[in-house]
């Protein structure tokens, strides 16, 4: 067994040095956490981890209880190697994500594996000008960074009016974007500007992205079982710290092959292309029919003025549960020539035409700003609470017809 140390990541450069030791088995395993007061004390004594585990990632818990994912050195390095091969070689990385998330950790692991020094974006508000200044410090021929969609949207929104930023973005060999669904509109804008974006799919349980632009990388294999995506390969986590039941539920073995049950719905074409349609647990029963909130959200985001909208569930006395659209008060910063947010009935009509009557949103709730997690993902639990509070405050009756 191996000691596990909780590390508040206030200084990514110091964490990088500690990570080198952990990967070389010259130090304890690390659990990176945000640099917040009481970050270490609040987690108590987490005990020890298997000898081959070097990093434990604590998930955000945005849609459920937090989990602590145990990753071996072999899994982390296998992921880094697969990424390098797929991207055309090792290179230099710009860290623009929190180092306590798997995507941030992997930027550092890839740098260690490649023998290059990463450039570290300072923590705090994501500013395109600061990003451009730090990206200009990259010196290797192959240059990479990893972002979440909201960061990419801010960069693409600023680039047309900032030639220096656009030049910097075009110099990247690849900009990995993942963590949540990436809209076709955003990808199209990147392509139009000559910026190479690589859509990634994966999770902490797969040591980060293991599917790039729909293609599994390295020795990753993706299949569907009852509509749910399962993944095998050398990048899989060892399981969850102190949770054998969940480990047994999510990591299963068939015919001598270990698979991770992702909880994501999707499909794999005969040529191996992977597509993700949403979370298996993000489905509601409305009027006796199953409705994927992810599918509703993708459709809603194609409408003018709603490119950043989120769709969450709400209780309804008539239908059981219904979709609710949540949008920020201002126009989406990433939108180009954005129109005014459409009326609810317009949204309901568009959704019904594409997904059926049961999928029609019951309400359109406006909030001052969409709450975000440190990773840039929408904080759906916070949105859920706001939707419920908005319904109580307004005394709204269920929307049904």
C-alpha positions as CSV (number, residue, x, y, z in Angstrom):
1,X,0.0,0.0,0.0
2,X,1.0,3.6,-0.5
3,X,0.4,6.8,1.5
4,X,-2.0,9.3,0.0
5,X,-1.5,13.1,0.5
6,X,-4.2,15.7,-0.1
7,X,-2.5,18.6,-2.0
8,X,-4.2,22.0,-2.3
9,X,-3.2,23.2,-5.8
10,X,-2.5,26.9,-5.3
11,X,0.8,26.7,-7.1
12,X,0.7,24.4,-10.2
13,X,4.5,24.6,-10.6
14,X,5.0,23.1,-7.1
15,X,2.3,20.5,-7.9
16,X,4.1,19.6,-11.1
17,X,7.3,18.8,-9.1
18,X,5.3,16.7,-6.6
19,X,3.6,14.9,-9.5
20,X,6.9,14.0,-11.0
21,X,7.9,12.2,-7.8
22,X,4.5,10.5,-7.5
23,X,4.7,9.1,-11.1
24,X,8.3,7.9,-10.4
25,X,7.1,6.2,-7.2
26,X,9.5,8.5,-5.2
27,X,6.7,10.1,-3.2
28,X,3.2,9.6,-1.9
29,X,0.2,9.3,-4.1
30,X,-1.5,12.7,-4.6
31,X,-5.1,13.9,-4.3
32,X,-5.1,17.4,-5.8
33,X,-7.9,19.7,-4.5
34,X,-8.7,23.4,-4.9
35,X,-6.6,25.7,-2.7
36,X,-9.4,26.6,-0.3
37,X,-9.4,27.1,3.5
38,X,-9.8,23.8,5.3
39,X,-9.3,21.8,2.1
40,X,-7.1,19.3,3.8
41,X,-8.8,19.1,7.2
42,X,-12.3,18.7,5.7
43,X,-11.3,15.5,3.9
44,X,-9.9,13.8,7.1
45,X,-7.8,10.7,6.9
46,X,-8.4,9.0,3.6
47,X,-6.2,6.1,4.4
48,X,-3.8,4.5,1.9
49,X,-4.1,3.4,-1.7
50,X,-2.8,0.5,-3.7
51,X,1.0,0.7,-4.5
52,X,0.5,1.3,-8.2
53,X,-1.8,4.3,-7.7
54,X,-0.1,7.7,-8.0
55,X,-3.0,10.1,-8.4
56,X,-6.5,10.2,-7.0
57,X,-9.0,12.6,-8.7
58,X,-12.0,13.9,-6.8
59,X,-14.9,14.4,-9.1
60,X,-16.9,17.6,-9.2
61,X,-20.2,15.9,-8.1
62,X,-22.1,18.2,-10.4
63,X,-24.8,15.7,-11.0
64,X,-24.3,13.3,-8.0
65,X,-22.2,12.5,-5.0
66,X,-18.4,13.1,-5.4
67,X,-16.2,10.1,-6.1
68,X,-12.5,9.6,-5.7
69,X,-11.0,7.9,-8.7
70,X,-7.7,6.0,-8.2
71,X,-5.4,6.2,-11.2
72,X,-2.2,4.2,-11.6
73,X,1.0,5.6,-13.1
74,X,0.6,3.1,-16.0
75,X,-2.9,4.3,-16.8
76,X,-1.8,8.0,-16.7
77,X,1.2,7.4,-18.9
78,X,-0.8,5.1,-21.3
79,X,-3.3,7.9,-21.8
80,X,-0.5,10.5,-22.4
81,X,1.2,8.2,-24.9
82,X,-2.0,7.6,-26.8
83,X,-2.7,11.3,-27.0
84,X,0.8,12.0,-28.3
85,X,0.5,9.4,-31.0
86,X,-2.9,10.6,-32.1
87,X,-1.9,14.3,-32.1
88,X,1.2,13.6,-34.2
89,X,3.9,13.8,-31.6
90,X,4.8,15.1,-28.1
91,X,5.0,18.8,-27.7
92,X,4.7,21.6,-25.2
93,X,1.5,22.3,-23.3
94,X,-0.3,25.3,-21.9
95,X,-2.2,24.6,-18.7
96,X,-5.4,26.6,-18.8
97,X,-7.5,24.3,-16.6
98,X,-7.5,23.7,-12.8
99,X,-4.8,21.2,-11.9
100,X,-7.1,19.3,-9.6
101,X,-9.3,18.1,-12.5
102,X,-8.2,15.2,-14.7
103,X,-7.8,17.3,-17.8
104,X,-5.5,19.7,-15.9
105,X,-3.5,16.8,-14.4
106,X,-3.1,15.2,-17.8
107,X,-1.6,18.4,-19.3
108,X,1.1,18.1,-16.6
109,X,1.5,14.3,-17.1
110,X,1.9,14.7,-20.9
111,X,4.5,17.4,-20.3
112,X,6.4,15.1,-17.9
113,X,6.2,12.3,-20.4
114,X,7.3,14.5,-23.3
115,X,10.2,16.1,-21.3
116,X,8.9,19.6,-22.0
117,X,8.1,22.4,-19.6
118,X,4.5,23.4,-19.6
119,X,3.4,27.1,-19.6
120,X,1.0,27.7,-16.7
121,X,-1.8,30.1,-17.0
122,X,-2.4,32.0,-13.7
123,X,-5.5,31.0,-11.7
124,X,-8.6,33.2,-11.7
125,X,-10.9,34.6,-14.3
126,X,-10.2,33.3,-17.8
127,X,-9.0,36.2,-19.9
128,X,-8.3,35.8,-23.6
129,X,-5.6,38.5,-23.5
130,X,-3.8,36.7,-20.6
131,X,-4.2,33.4,-22.5
132,X,-2.6,34.9,-25.6
133,X,0.3,36.3,-23.6
134,X,1.1,33.0,-22.0
135,X,0.6,31.0,-25.2
136,X,3.2,33.3,-26.8
137,X,5.7,31.8,-24.4
138,X,5.4,28.3,-26.0
139,X,8.6,27.6,-27.9
140,X,8.3,24.0,-29.1
141,X,7.2,23.3,-32.8
142,X,4.2,21.2,-31.5
143,X,1.9,23.2,-29.2
144,X,-1.2,22.1,-27.4
145,X,-3.7,23.2,-24.8
146,X,-6.8,21.7,-23.2
147,X,-9.9,23.8,-22.7
148,X,-13.6,23.5,-21.8
149,X,-16.2,24.9,-24.3
150,X,-16.8,28.1,-22.4
151,X,-13.1,29.0,-22.6
152,X,-13.0,28.2,-26.3
153,X,-16.1,30.3,-26.9
154,X,-14.5,33.3,-25.2
155,X,-11.3,32.9,-27.3
156,X,-13.2,32.6,-30.5
157,X,-15.4,35.6,-29.6
158,X,-12.4,37.8,-29.0
159,X,-10.2,36.5,-31.9
160,X,-11.8,38.3,-34.8
161,X,-11.1,41.7,-33.3
162,X,-7.6,40.7,-31.9
163,X,-5.2,39.7,-34.7
164,X,-2.5,38.8,-32.1
165,X,-4.8,36.4,-30.4
166,X,-5.9,34.8,-33.6
167,X,-2.3,34.3,-34.7
168,X,-1.6,32.6,-31.3
169,X,-4.6,30.3,-31.7
170,X,-3.6,29.3,-35.2
171,X,-0.2,28.3,-34.0
172,X,-1.5,25.6,-31.8
173,X,-1.1,22.1,-33.3
174,X,-4.2,21.1,-31.4
175,X,-6.7,22.6,-28.9
176,X,-8.3,19.8,-27.0
177,X,-11.9,20.6,-26.0
178,X,-13.9,18.4,-23.7
179,X,-15.5,18.1,-20.3
180,X,-19.0,18.6,-21.8
181,X,-20.7,18.6,-25.2
182,X,-19.2,20.9,-27.8
183,X,-21.7,22.5,-30.1
184,X,-21.4,22.1,-33.9
185,X,-21.7,25.9,-34.1
186,X,-18.6,26.4,-31.9
187,X,-16.6,23.9,-34.0
188,X,-17.7,25.6,-37.2
189,X,-16.5,29.0,-35.9
190,X,-13.1,27.5,-35.0
191,X,-12.8,25.9,-38.5
192,X,-13.8,29.2,-40.2
193,X,-11.0,31.0,-38.2
194,X,-8.4,28.3,-39.1
195,X,-8.1,27.1,-35.5
196,X,-7.6,23.3,-35.0
197,X,-9.9,22.0,-32.3
198,X,-10.0,18.3,-31.2
199,X,-13.1,17.2,-29.5
200,X,-12.4,14.8,-26.7
201,X,-14.5,12.4,-24.7
202,X,-13.5,10.7,-21.5
203,X,-13.6,11.0,-17.8
204,X,-11.5,10.7,-14.6
205,X,-12.2,7.0,-14.8
206,X,-10.4,6.8,-18.2
207,X,-7.5,9.0,-17.2
208,X,-9.0,11.8,-19.3
209,X,-10.0,11.9,-23.0
210,X,-9.7,8.5,-24.7
211,X,-11.9,9.3,-27.7
212,X,-10.7,12.1,-30.1
213,X,-13.1,13.4,-32.7
214,X,-15.1,10.2,-32.3
215,X,-12.1,7.9,-32.7
216,X,-10.8,5.8,-29.7
217,X,-7.1,6.5,-29.2
218,X,-4.4,4.1,-28.1
219,X,-5.7,0.7,-27.2
220,X,-9.1,2.1,-26.0
221,X,-12.1,0.1,-27.2
222,X,-15.7,1.4,-26.9
223,X,-18.8,-0.6,-27.2
224,X,-22.5,-0.2,-26.3
225,X,-24.4,-2.4,-23.9
226,X,-28.1,-1.7,-23.6
227,X,-27.5,1.7,-25.2
228,X,-24.8,2.6,-22.6
229,X,-21.2,3.2,-23.6
230,X,-18.5,1.0,-22.1
231,X,-14.8,1.4,-22.4
232,X,-11.8,-0.9,-22.0
233,X,-8.1,-0.2,-22.3
234,X,-4.9,0.4,-20.4
235,X,-6.0,3.9,-19.3
236,X,-8.8,2.7,-17.0
237,X,-8.7,3.6,-13.3
238,X,-8.2,1.1,-10.6
239,X,-11.6,2.0,-9.1
240,X,-12.9,4.3,-6.4
241,X,-11.2,5.0,-3.1
242,X,-13.1,3.4,-0.2
243,X,-16.1,2.4,-2.3
244,X,-15.9,-1.2,-3.3
245,X,-19.6,-1.4,-4.2
246,X,-19.4,1.4,-6.7
247,X,-16.2,0.1,-8.1
248,X,-17.9,-3.3,-8.7
249,X,-20.9,-1.6,-10.3
250,X,-18.9,0.6,-12.7
251,X,-15.9,-1.6,-13.5
252,X,-17.0,-5.0,-14.8
253,X,-15.2,-7.9,-16.4
254,X,-16.3,-9.9,-19.4
255,X,-14.3,-12.7,-21.0
256,X,-11.2,-11.6,-19.2
257,X,-11.5,-7.9,-20.4
258,X,-12.2,-5.2,-17.9
259,X,-14.8,-2.5,-18.9
260,X,-15.8,0.8,-17.5
261,X,-19.6,1.5,-17.6
262,X,-19.6,5.2,-18.4
263,X,-23.3,6.0,-17.6
264,X,-23.4,7.8,-21.0
265,X,-25.8,6.9,-23.7
266,X,-24.4,6.7,-27.2
267,X,-23.6,4.6,-30.2
268,X,-20.6,3.1,-32.0
269,X,-20.8,2.7,-35.8
270,X,-19.3,-0.3,-37.6
271,X,-16.2,1.6,-38.4
272,X,-15.7,2.4,-34.7
273,X,-16.9,6.0,-34.6
274,X,-18.2,6.9,-31.2
275,X,-21.1,9.3,-30.6
276,X,-22.5,10.4,-27.2
277,X,-26.2,11.3,-26.9
278,X,-26.4,12.1,-23.2
279,X,-26.3,10.8,-19.6
280,X,-28.4,7.7,-18.8
281,X,-29.3,9.4,-15.5
282,X,-30.4,12.6,-17.2
283,X,-33.6,11.2,-18.5
284,X,-37.0,12.0,-17.1
285,X,-40.4,10.4,-17.5
286,X,-42.9,13.1,-18.6
287,X,-46.4,12.0,-19.1
288,X,-45.3,8.4,-19.3
289,X,-42.7,9.0,-22.0
290,X,-38.9,9.0,-21.6
291,X,-37.3,12.4,-22.4
292,X,-33.5,12.9,-22.6
293,X,-32.7,16.3,-21.1
294,X,-29.4,16.3,-23.0
295,X,-31.3,15.9,-26.3
296,X,-33.6,18.8,-25.4
297,X,-30.6,20.9,-24.4
298,X,-28.8,20.2,-27.7
299,X,-31.9,21.2,-29.7
300,X,-32.5,24.4,-27.6
301,X,-28.9,25.5,-28.0
302,X,-29.4,25.6,-31.8
303,X,-32.0,28.4,-31.4
304,X,-30.9,32.1,-31.6
305,X,-30.1,33.6,-28.3
306,X,-30.0,30.2,-26.5
307,X,-26.5,28.9,-27.4
308,X,-25.5,28.9,-23.7
309,X,-28.8,27.7,-22.3
310,X,-29.1,24.7,-19.9
311,X,-32.0,22.3,-19.5
312,X,-32.8,20.8,-16.1
313,X,-35.7,18.8,-14.7
314,X,-38.6,20.1,-12.6
315,X,-41.4,18.4,-10.8
316,X,-44.9,18.8,-12.3
317,X,-48.2,17.8,-10.8
318,X,-49.6,16.8,-14.1
319,X,-46.7,15.3,-16.1
320,X,-44.5,14.0,-13.2
321,X,-41.4,15.8,-14.5
322,X,-40.8,18.4,-17.2
323,X,-37.8,20.0,-18.9
324,X,-37.1,23.7,-17.9
325,X,-34.8,25.9,-20.0
326,X,-32.4,28.2,-18.0
327,X,-30.7,31.1,-19.7
328,X,-28.5,34.0,-18.4
329,X,-30.1,37.4,-18.4
330,X,-27.7,38.8,-21.0
331,X,-27.1,37.6,-24.5
332,X,-24.6,34.7,-24.7
333,X,-21.1,36.1,-24.9
334,X,-20.1,33.5,-27.4
335,X,-23.0,34.1,-29.8
336,X,-22.4,35.8,-33.1
337,X,-25.2,38.2,-34.2
338,X,-27.3,36.7,-31.4
339,X,-31.0,37.4,-31.5
340,X,-33.2,38.1,-28.5
341,X,-34.1,35.1,-26.5
342,X,-37.1,33.6,-28.2
343,X,-40.5,33.3,-26.5
344,X,-41.3,30.1,-24.7
345,X,-43.9,29.0,-27.2
346,X,-41.3,29.3,-30.0
347,X,-38.9,27.1,-28.0
348,X,-41.7,24.6,-27.2
349,X,-42.7,24.4,-30.9
350,X,-39.2,23.8,-32.1
351,X,-38.5,21.1,-29.5
352,X,-41.9,19.3,-30.1
353,X,-41.2,19.3,-33.9
354,X,-37.9,17.6,-33.4
355,X,-38.3,15.4,-30.3
356,X,-42.0,15.0,-29.7
357,X,-44.6,16.8,-27.5
358,X,-43.4,15.2,-24.2
359,X,-40.0,16.9,-24.6
360,X,-41.5,20.5,-24.7
361,X,-40.0,22.7,-22.0
362,X,-42.5,23.8,-19.4
363,X,-40.8,27.1,-18.5
364,X,-38.0,29.4,-19.5
365,X,-36.2,30.7,-16.4
366,X,-33.9,33.6,-16.6
367,X,-31.0,33.9,-14.1
368,X,-28.4,36.7,-13.7
369,X,-25.7,34.3,-14.7
370,X,-25.3,30.6,-15.2
371,X,-23.5,29.2,-12.1
372,X,-20.3,27.3,-13.2
373,X,-18.0,24.8,-11.5
374,X,-14.3,25.5,-11.4
375,X,-13.9,23.3,-14.5
376,X,-16.2,25.6,-16.5
377,X,-19.1,23.2,-16.6
378,X,-22.6,24.4,-15.6
379,X,-23.3,23.7,-12.0
380,X,-26.5,21.7,-12.7
381,X,-27.3,21.1,-9.0
382,X,-27.3,24.9,-8.4
383,X,-29.5,25.4,-11.5
384,X,-31.9,22.7,-10.3
385,X,-32.2,24.6,-7.0
386,X,-32.8,27.9,-8.7
387,X,-35.5,26.4,-10.9
388,X,-37.3,25.0,-7.9
389,X,-37.0,28.3,-6.0
390,X,-38.2,30.3,-9.1
391,X,-41.3,28.1,-9.3
392,X,-42.1,28.6,-5.6
393,X,-41.5,32.3,-5.6
394,X,-43.8,32.8,-8.6
395,X,-46.5,30.4,-7.5
396,X,-46.4,29.0,-11.1
397,X,-48.9,26.3,-11.9
398,X,-47.6,23.4,-14.0
399,X,-47.5,24.0,-17.7
400,X,-49.5,21.4,-19.5
401,X,-51.7,21.0,-22.5
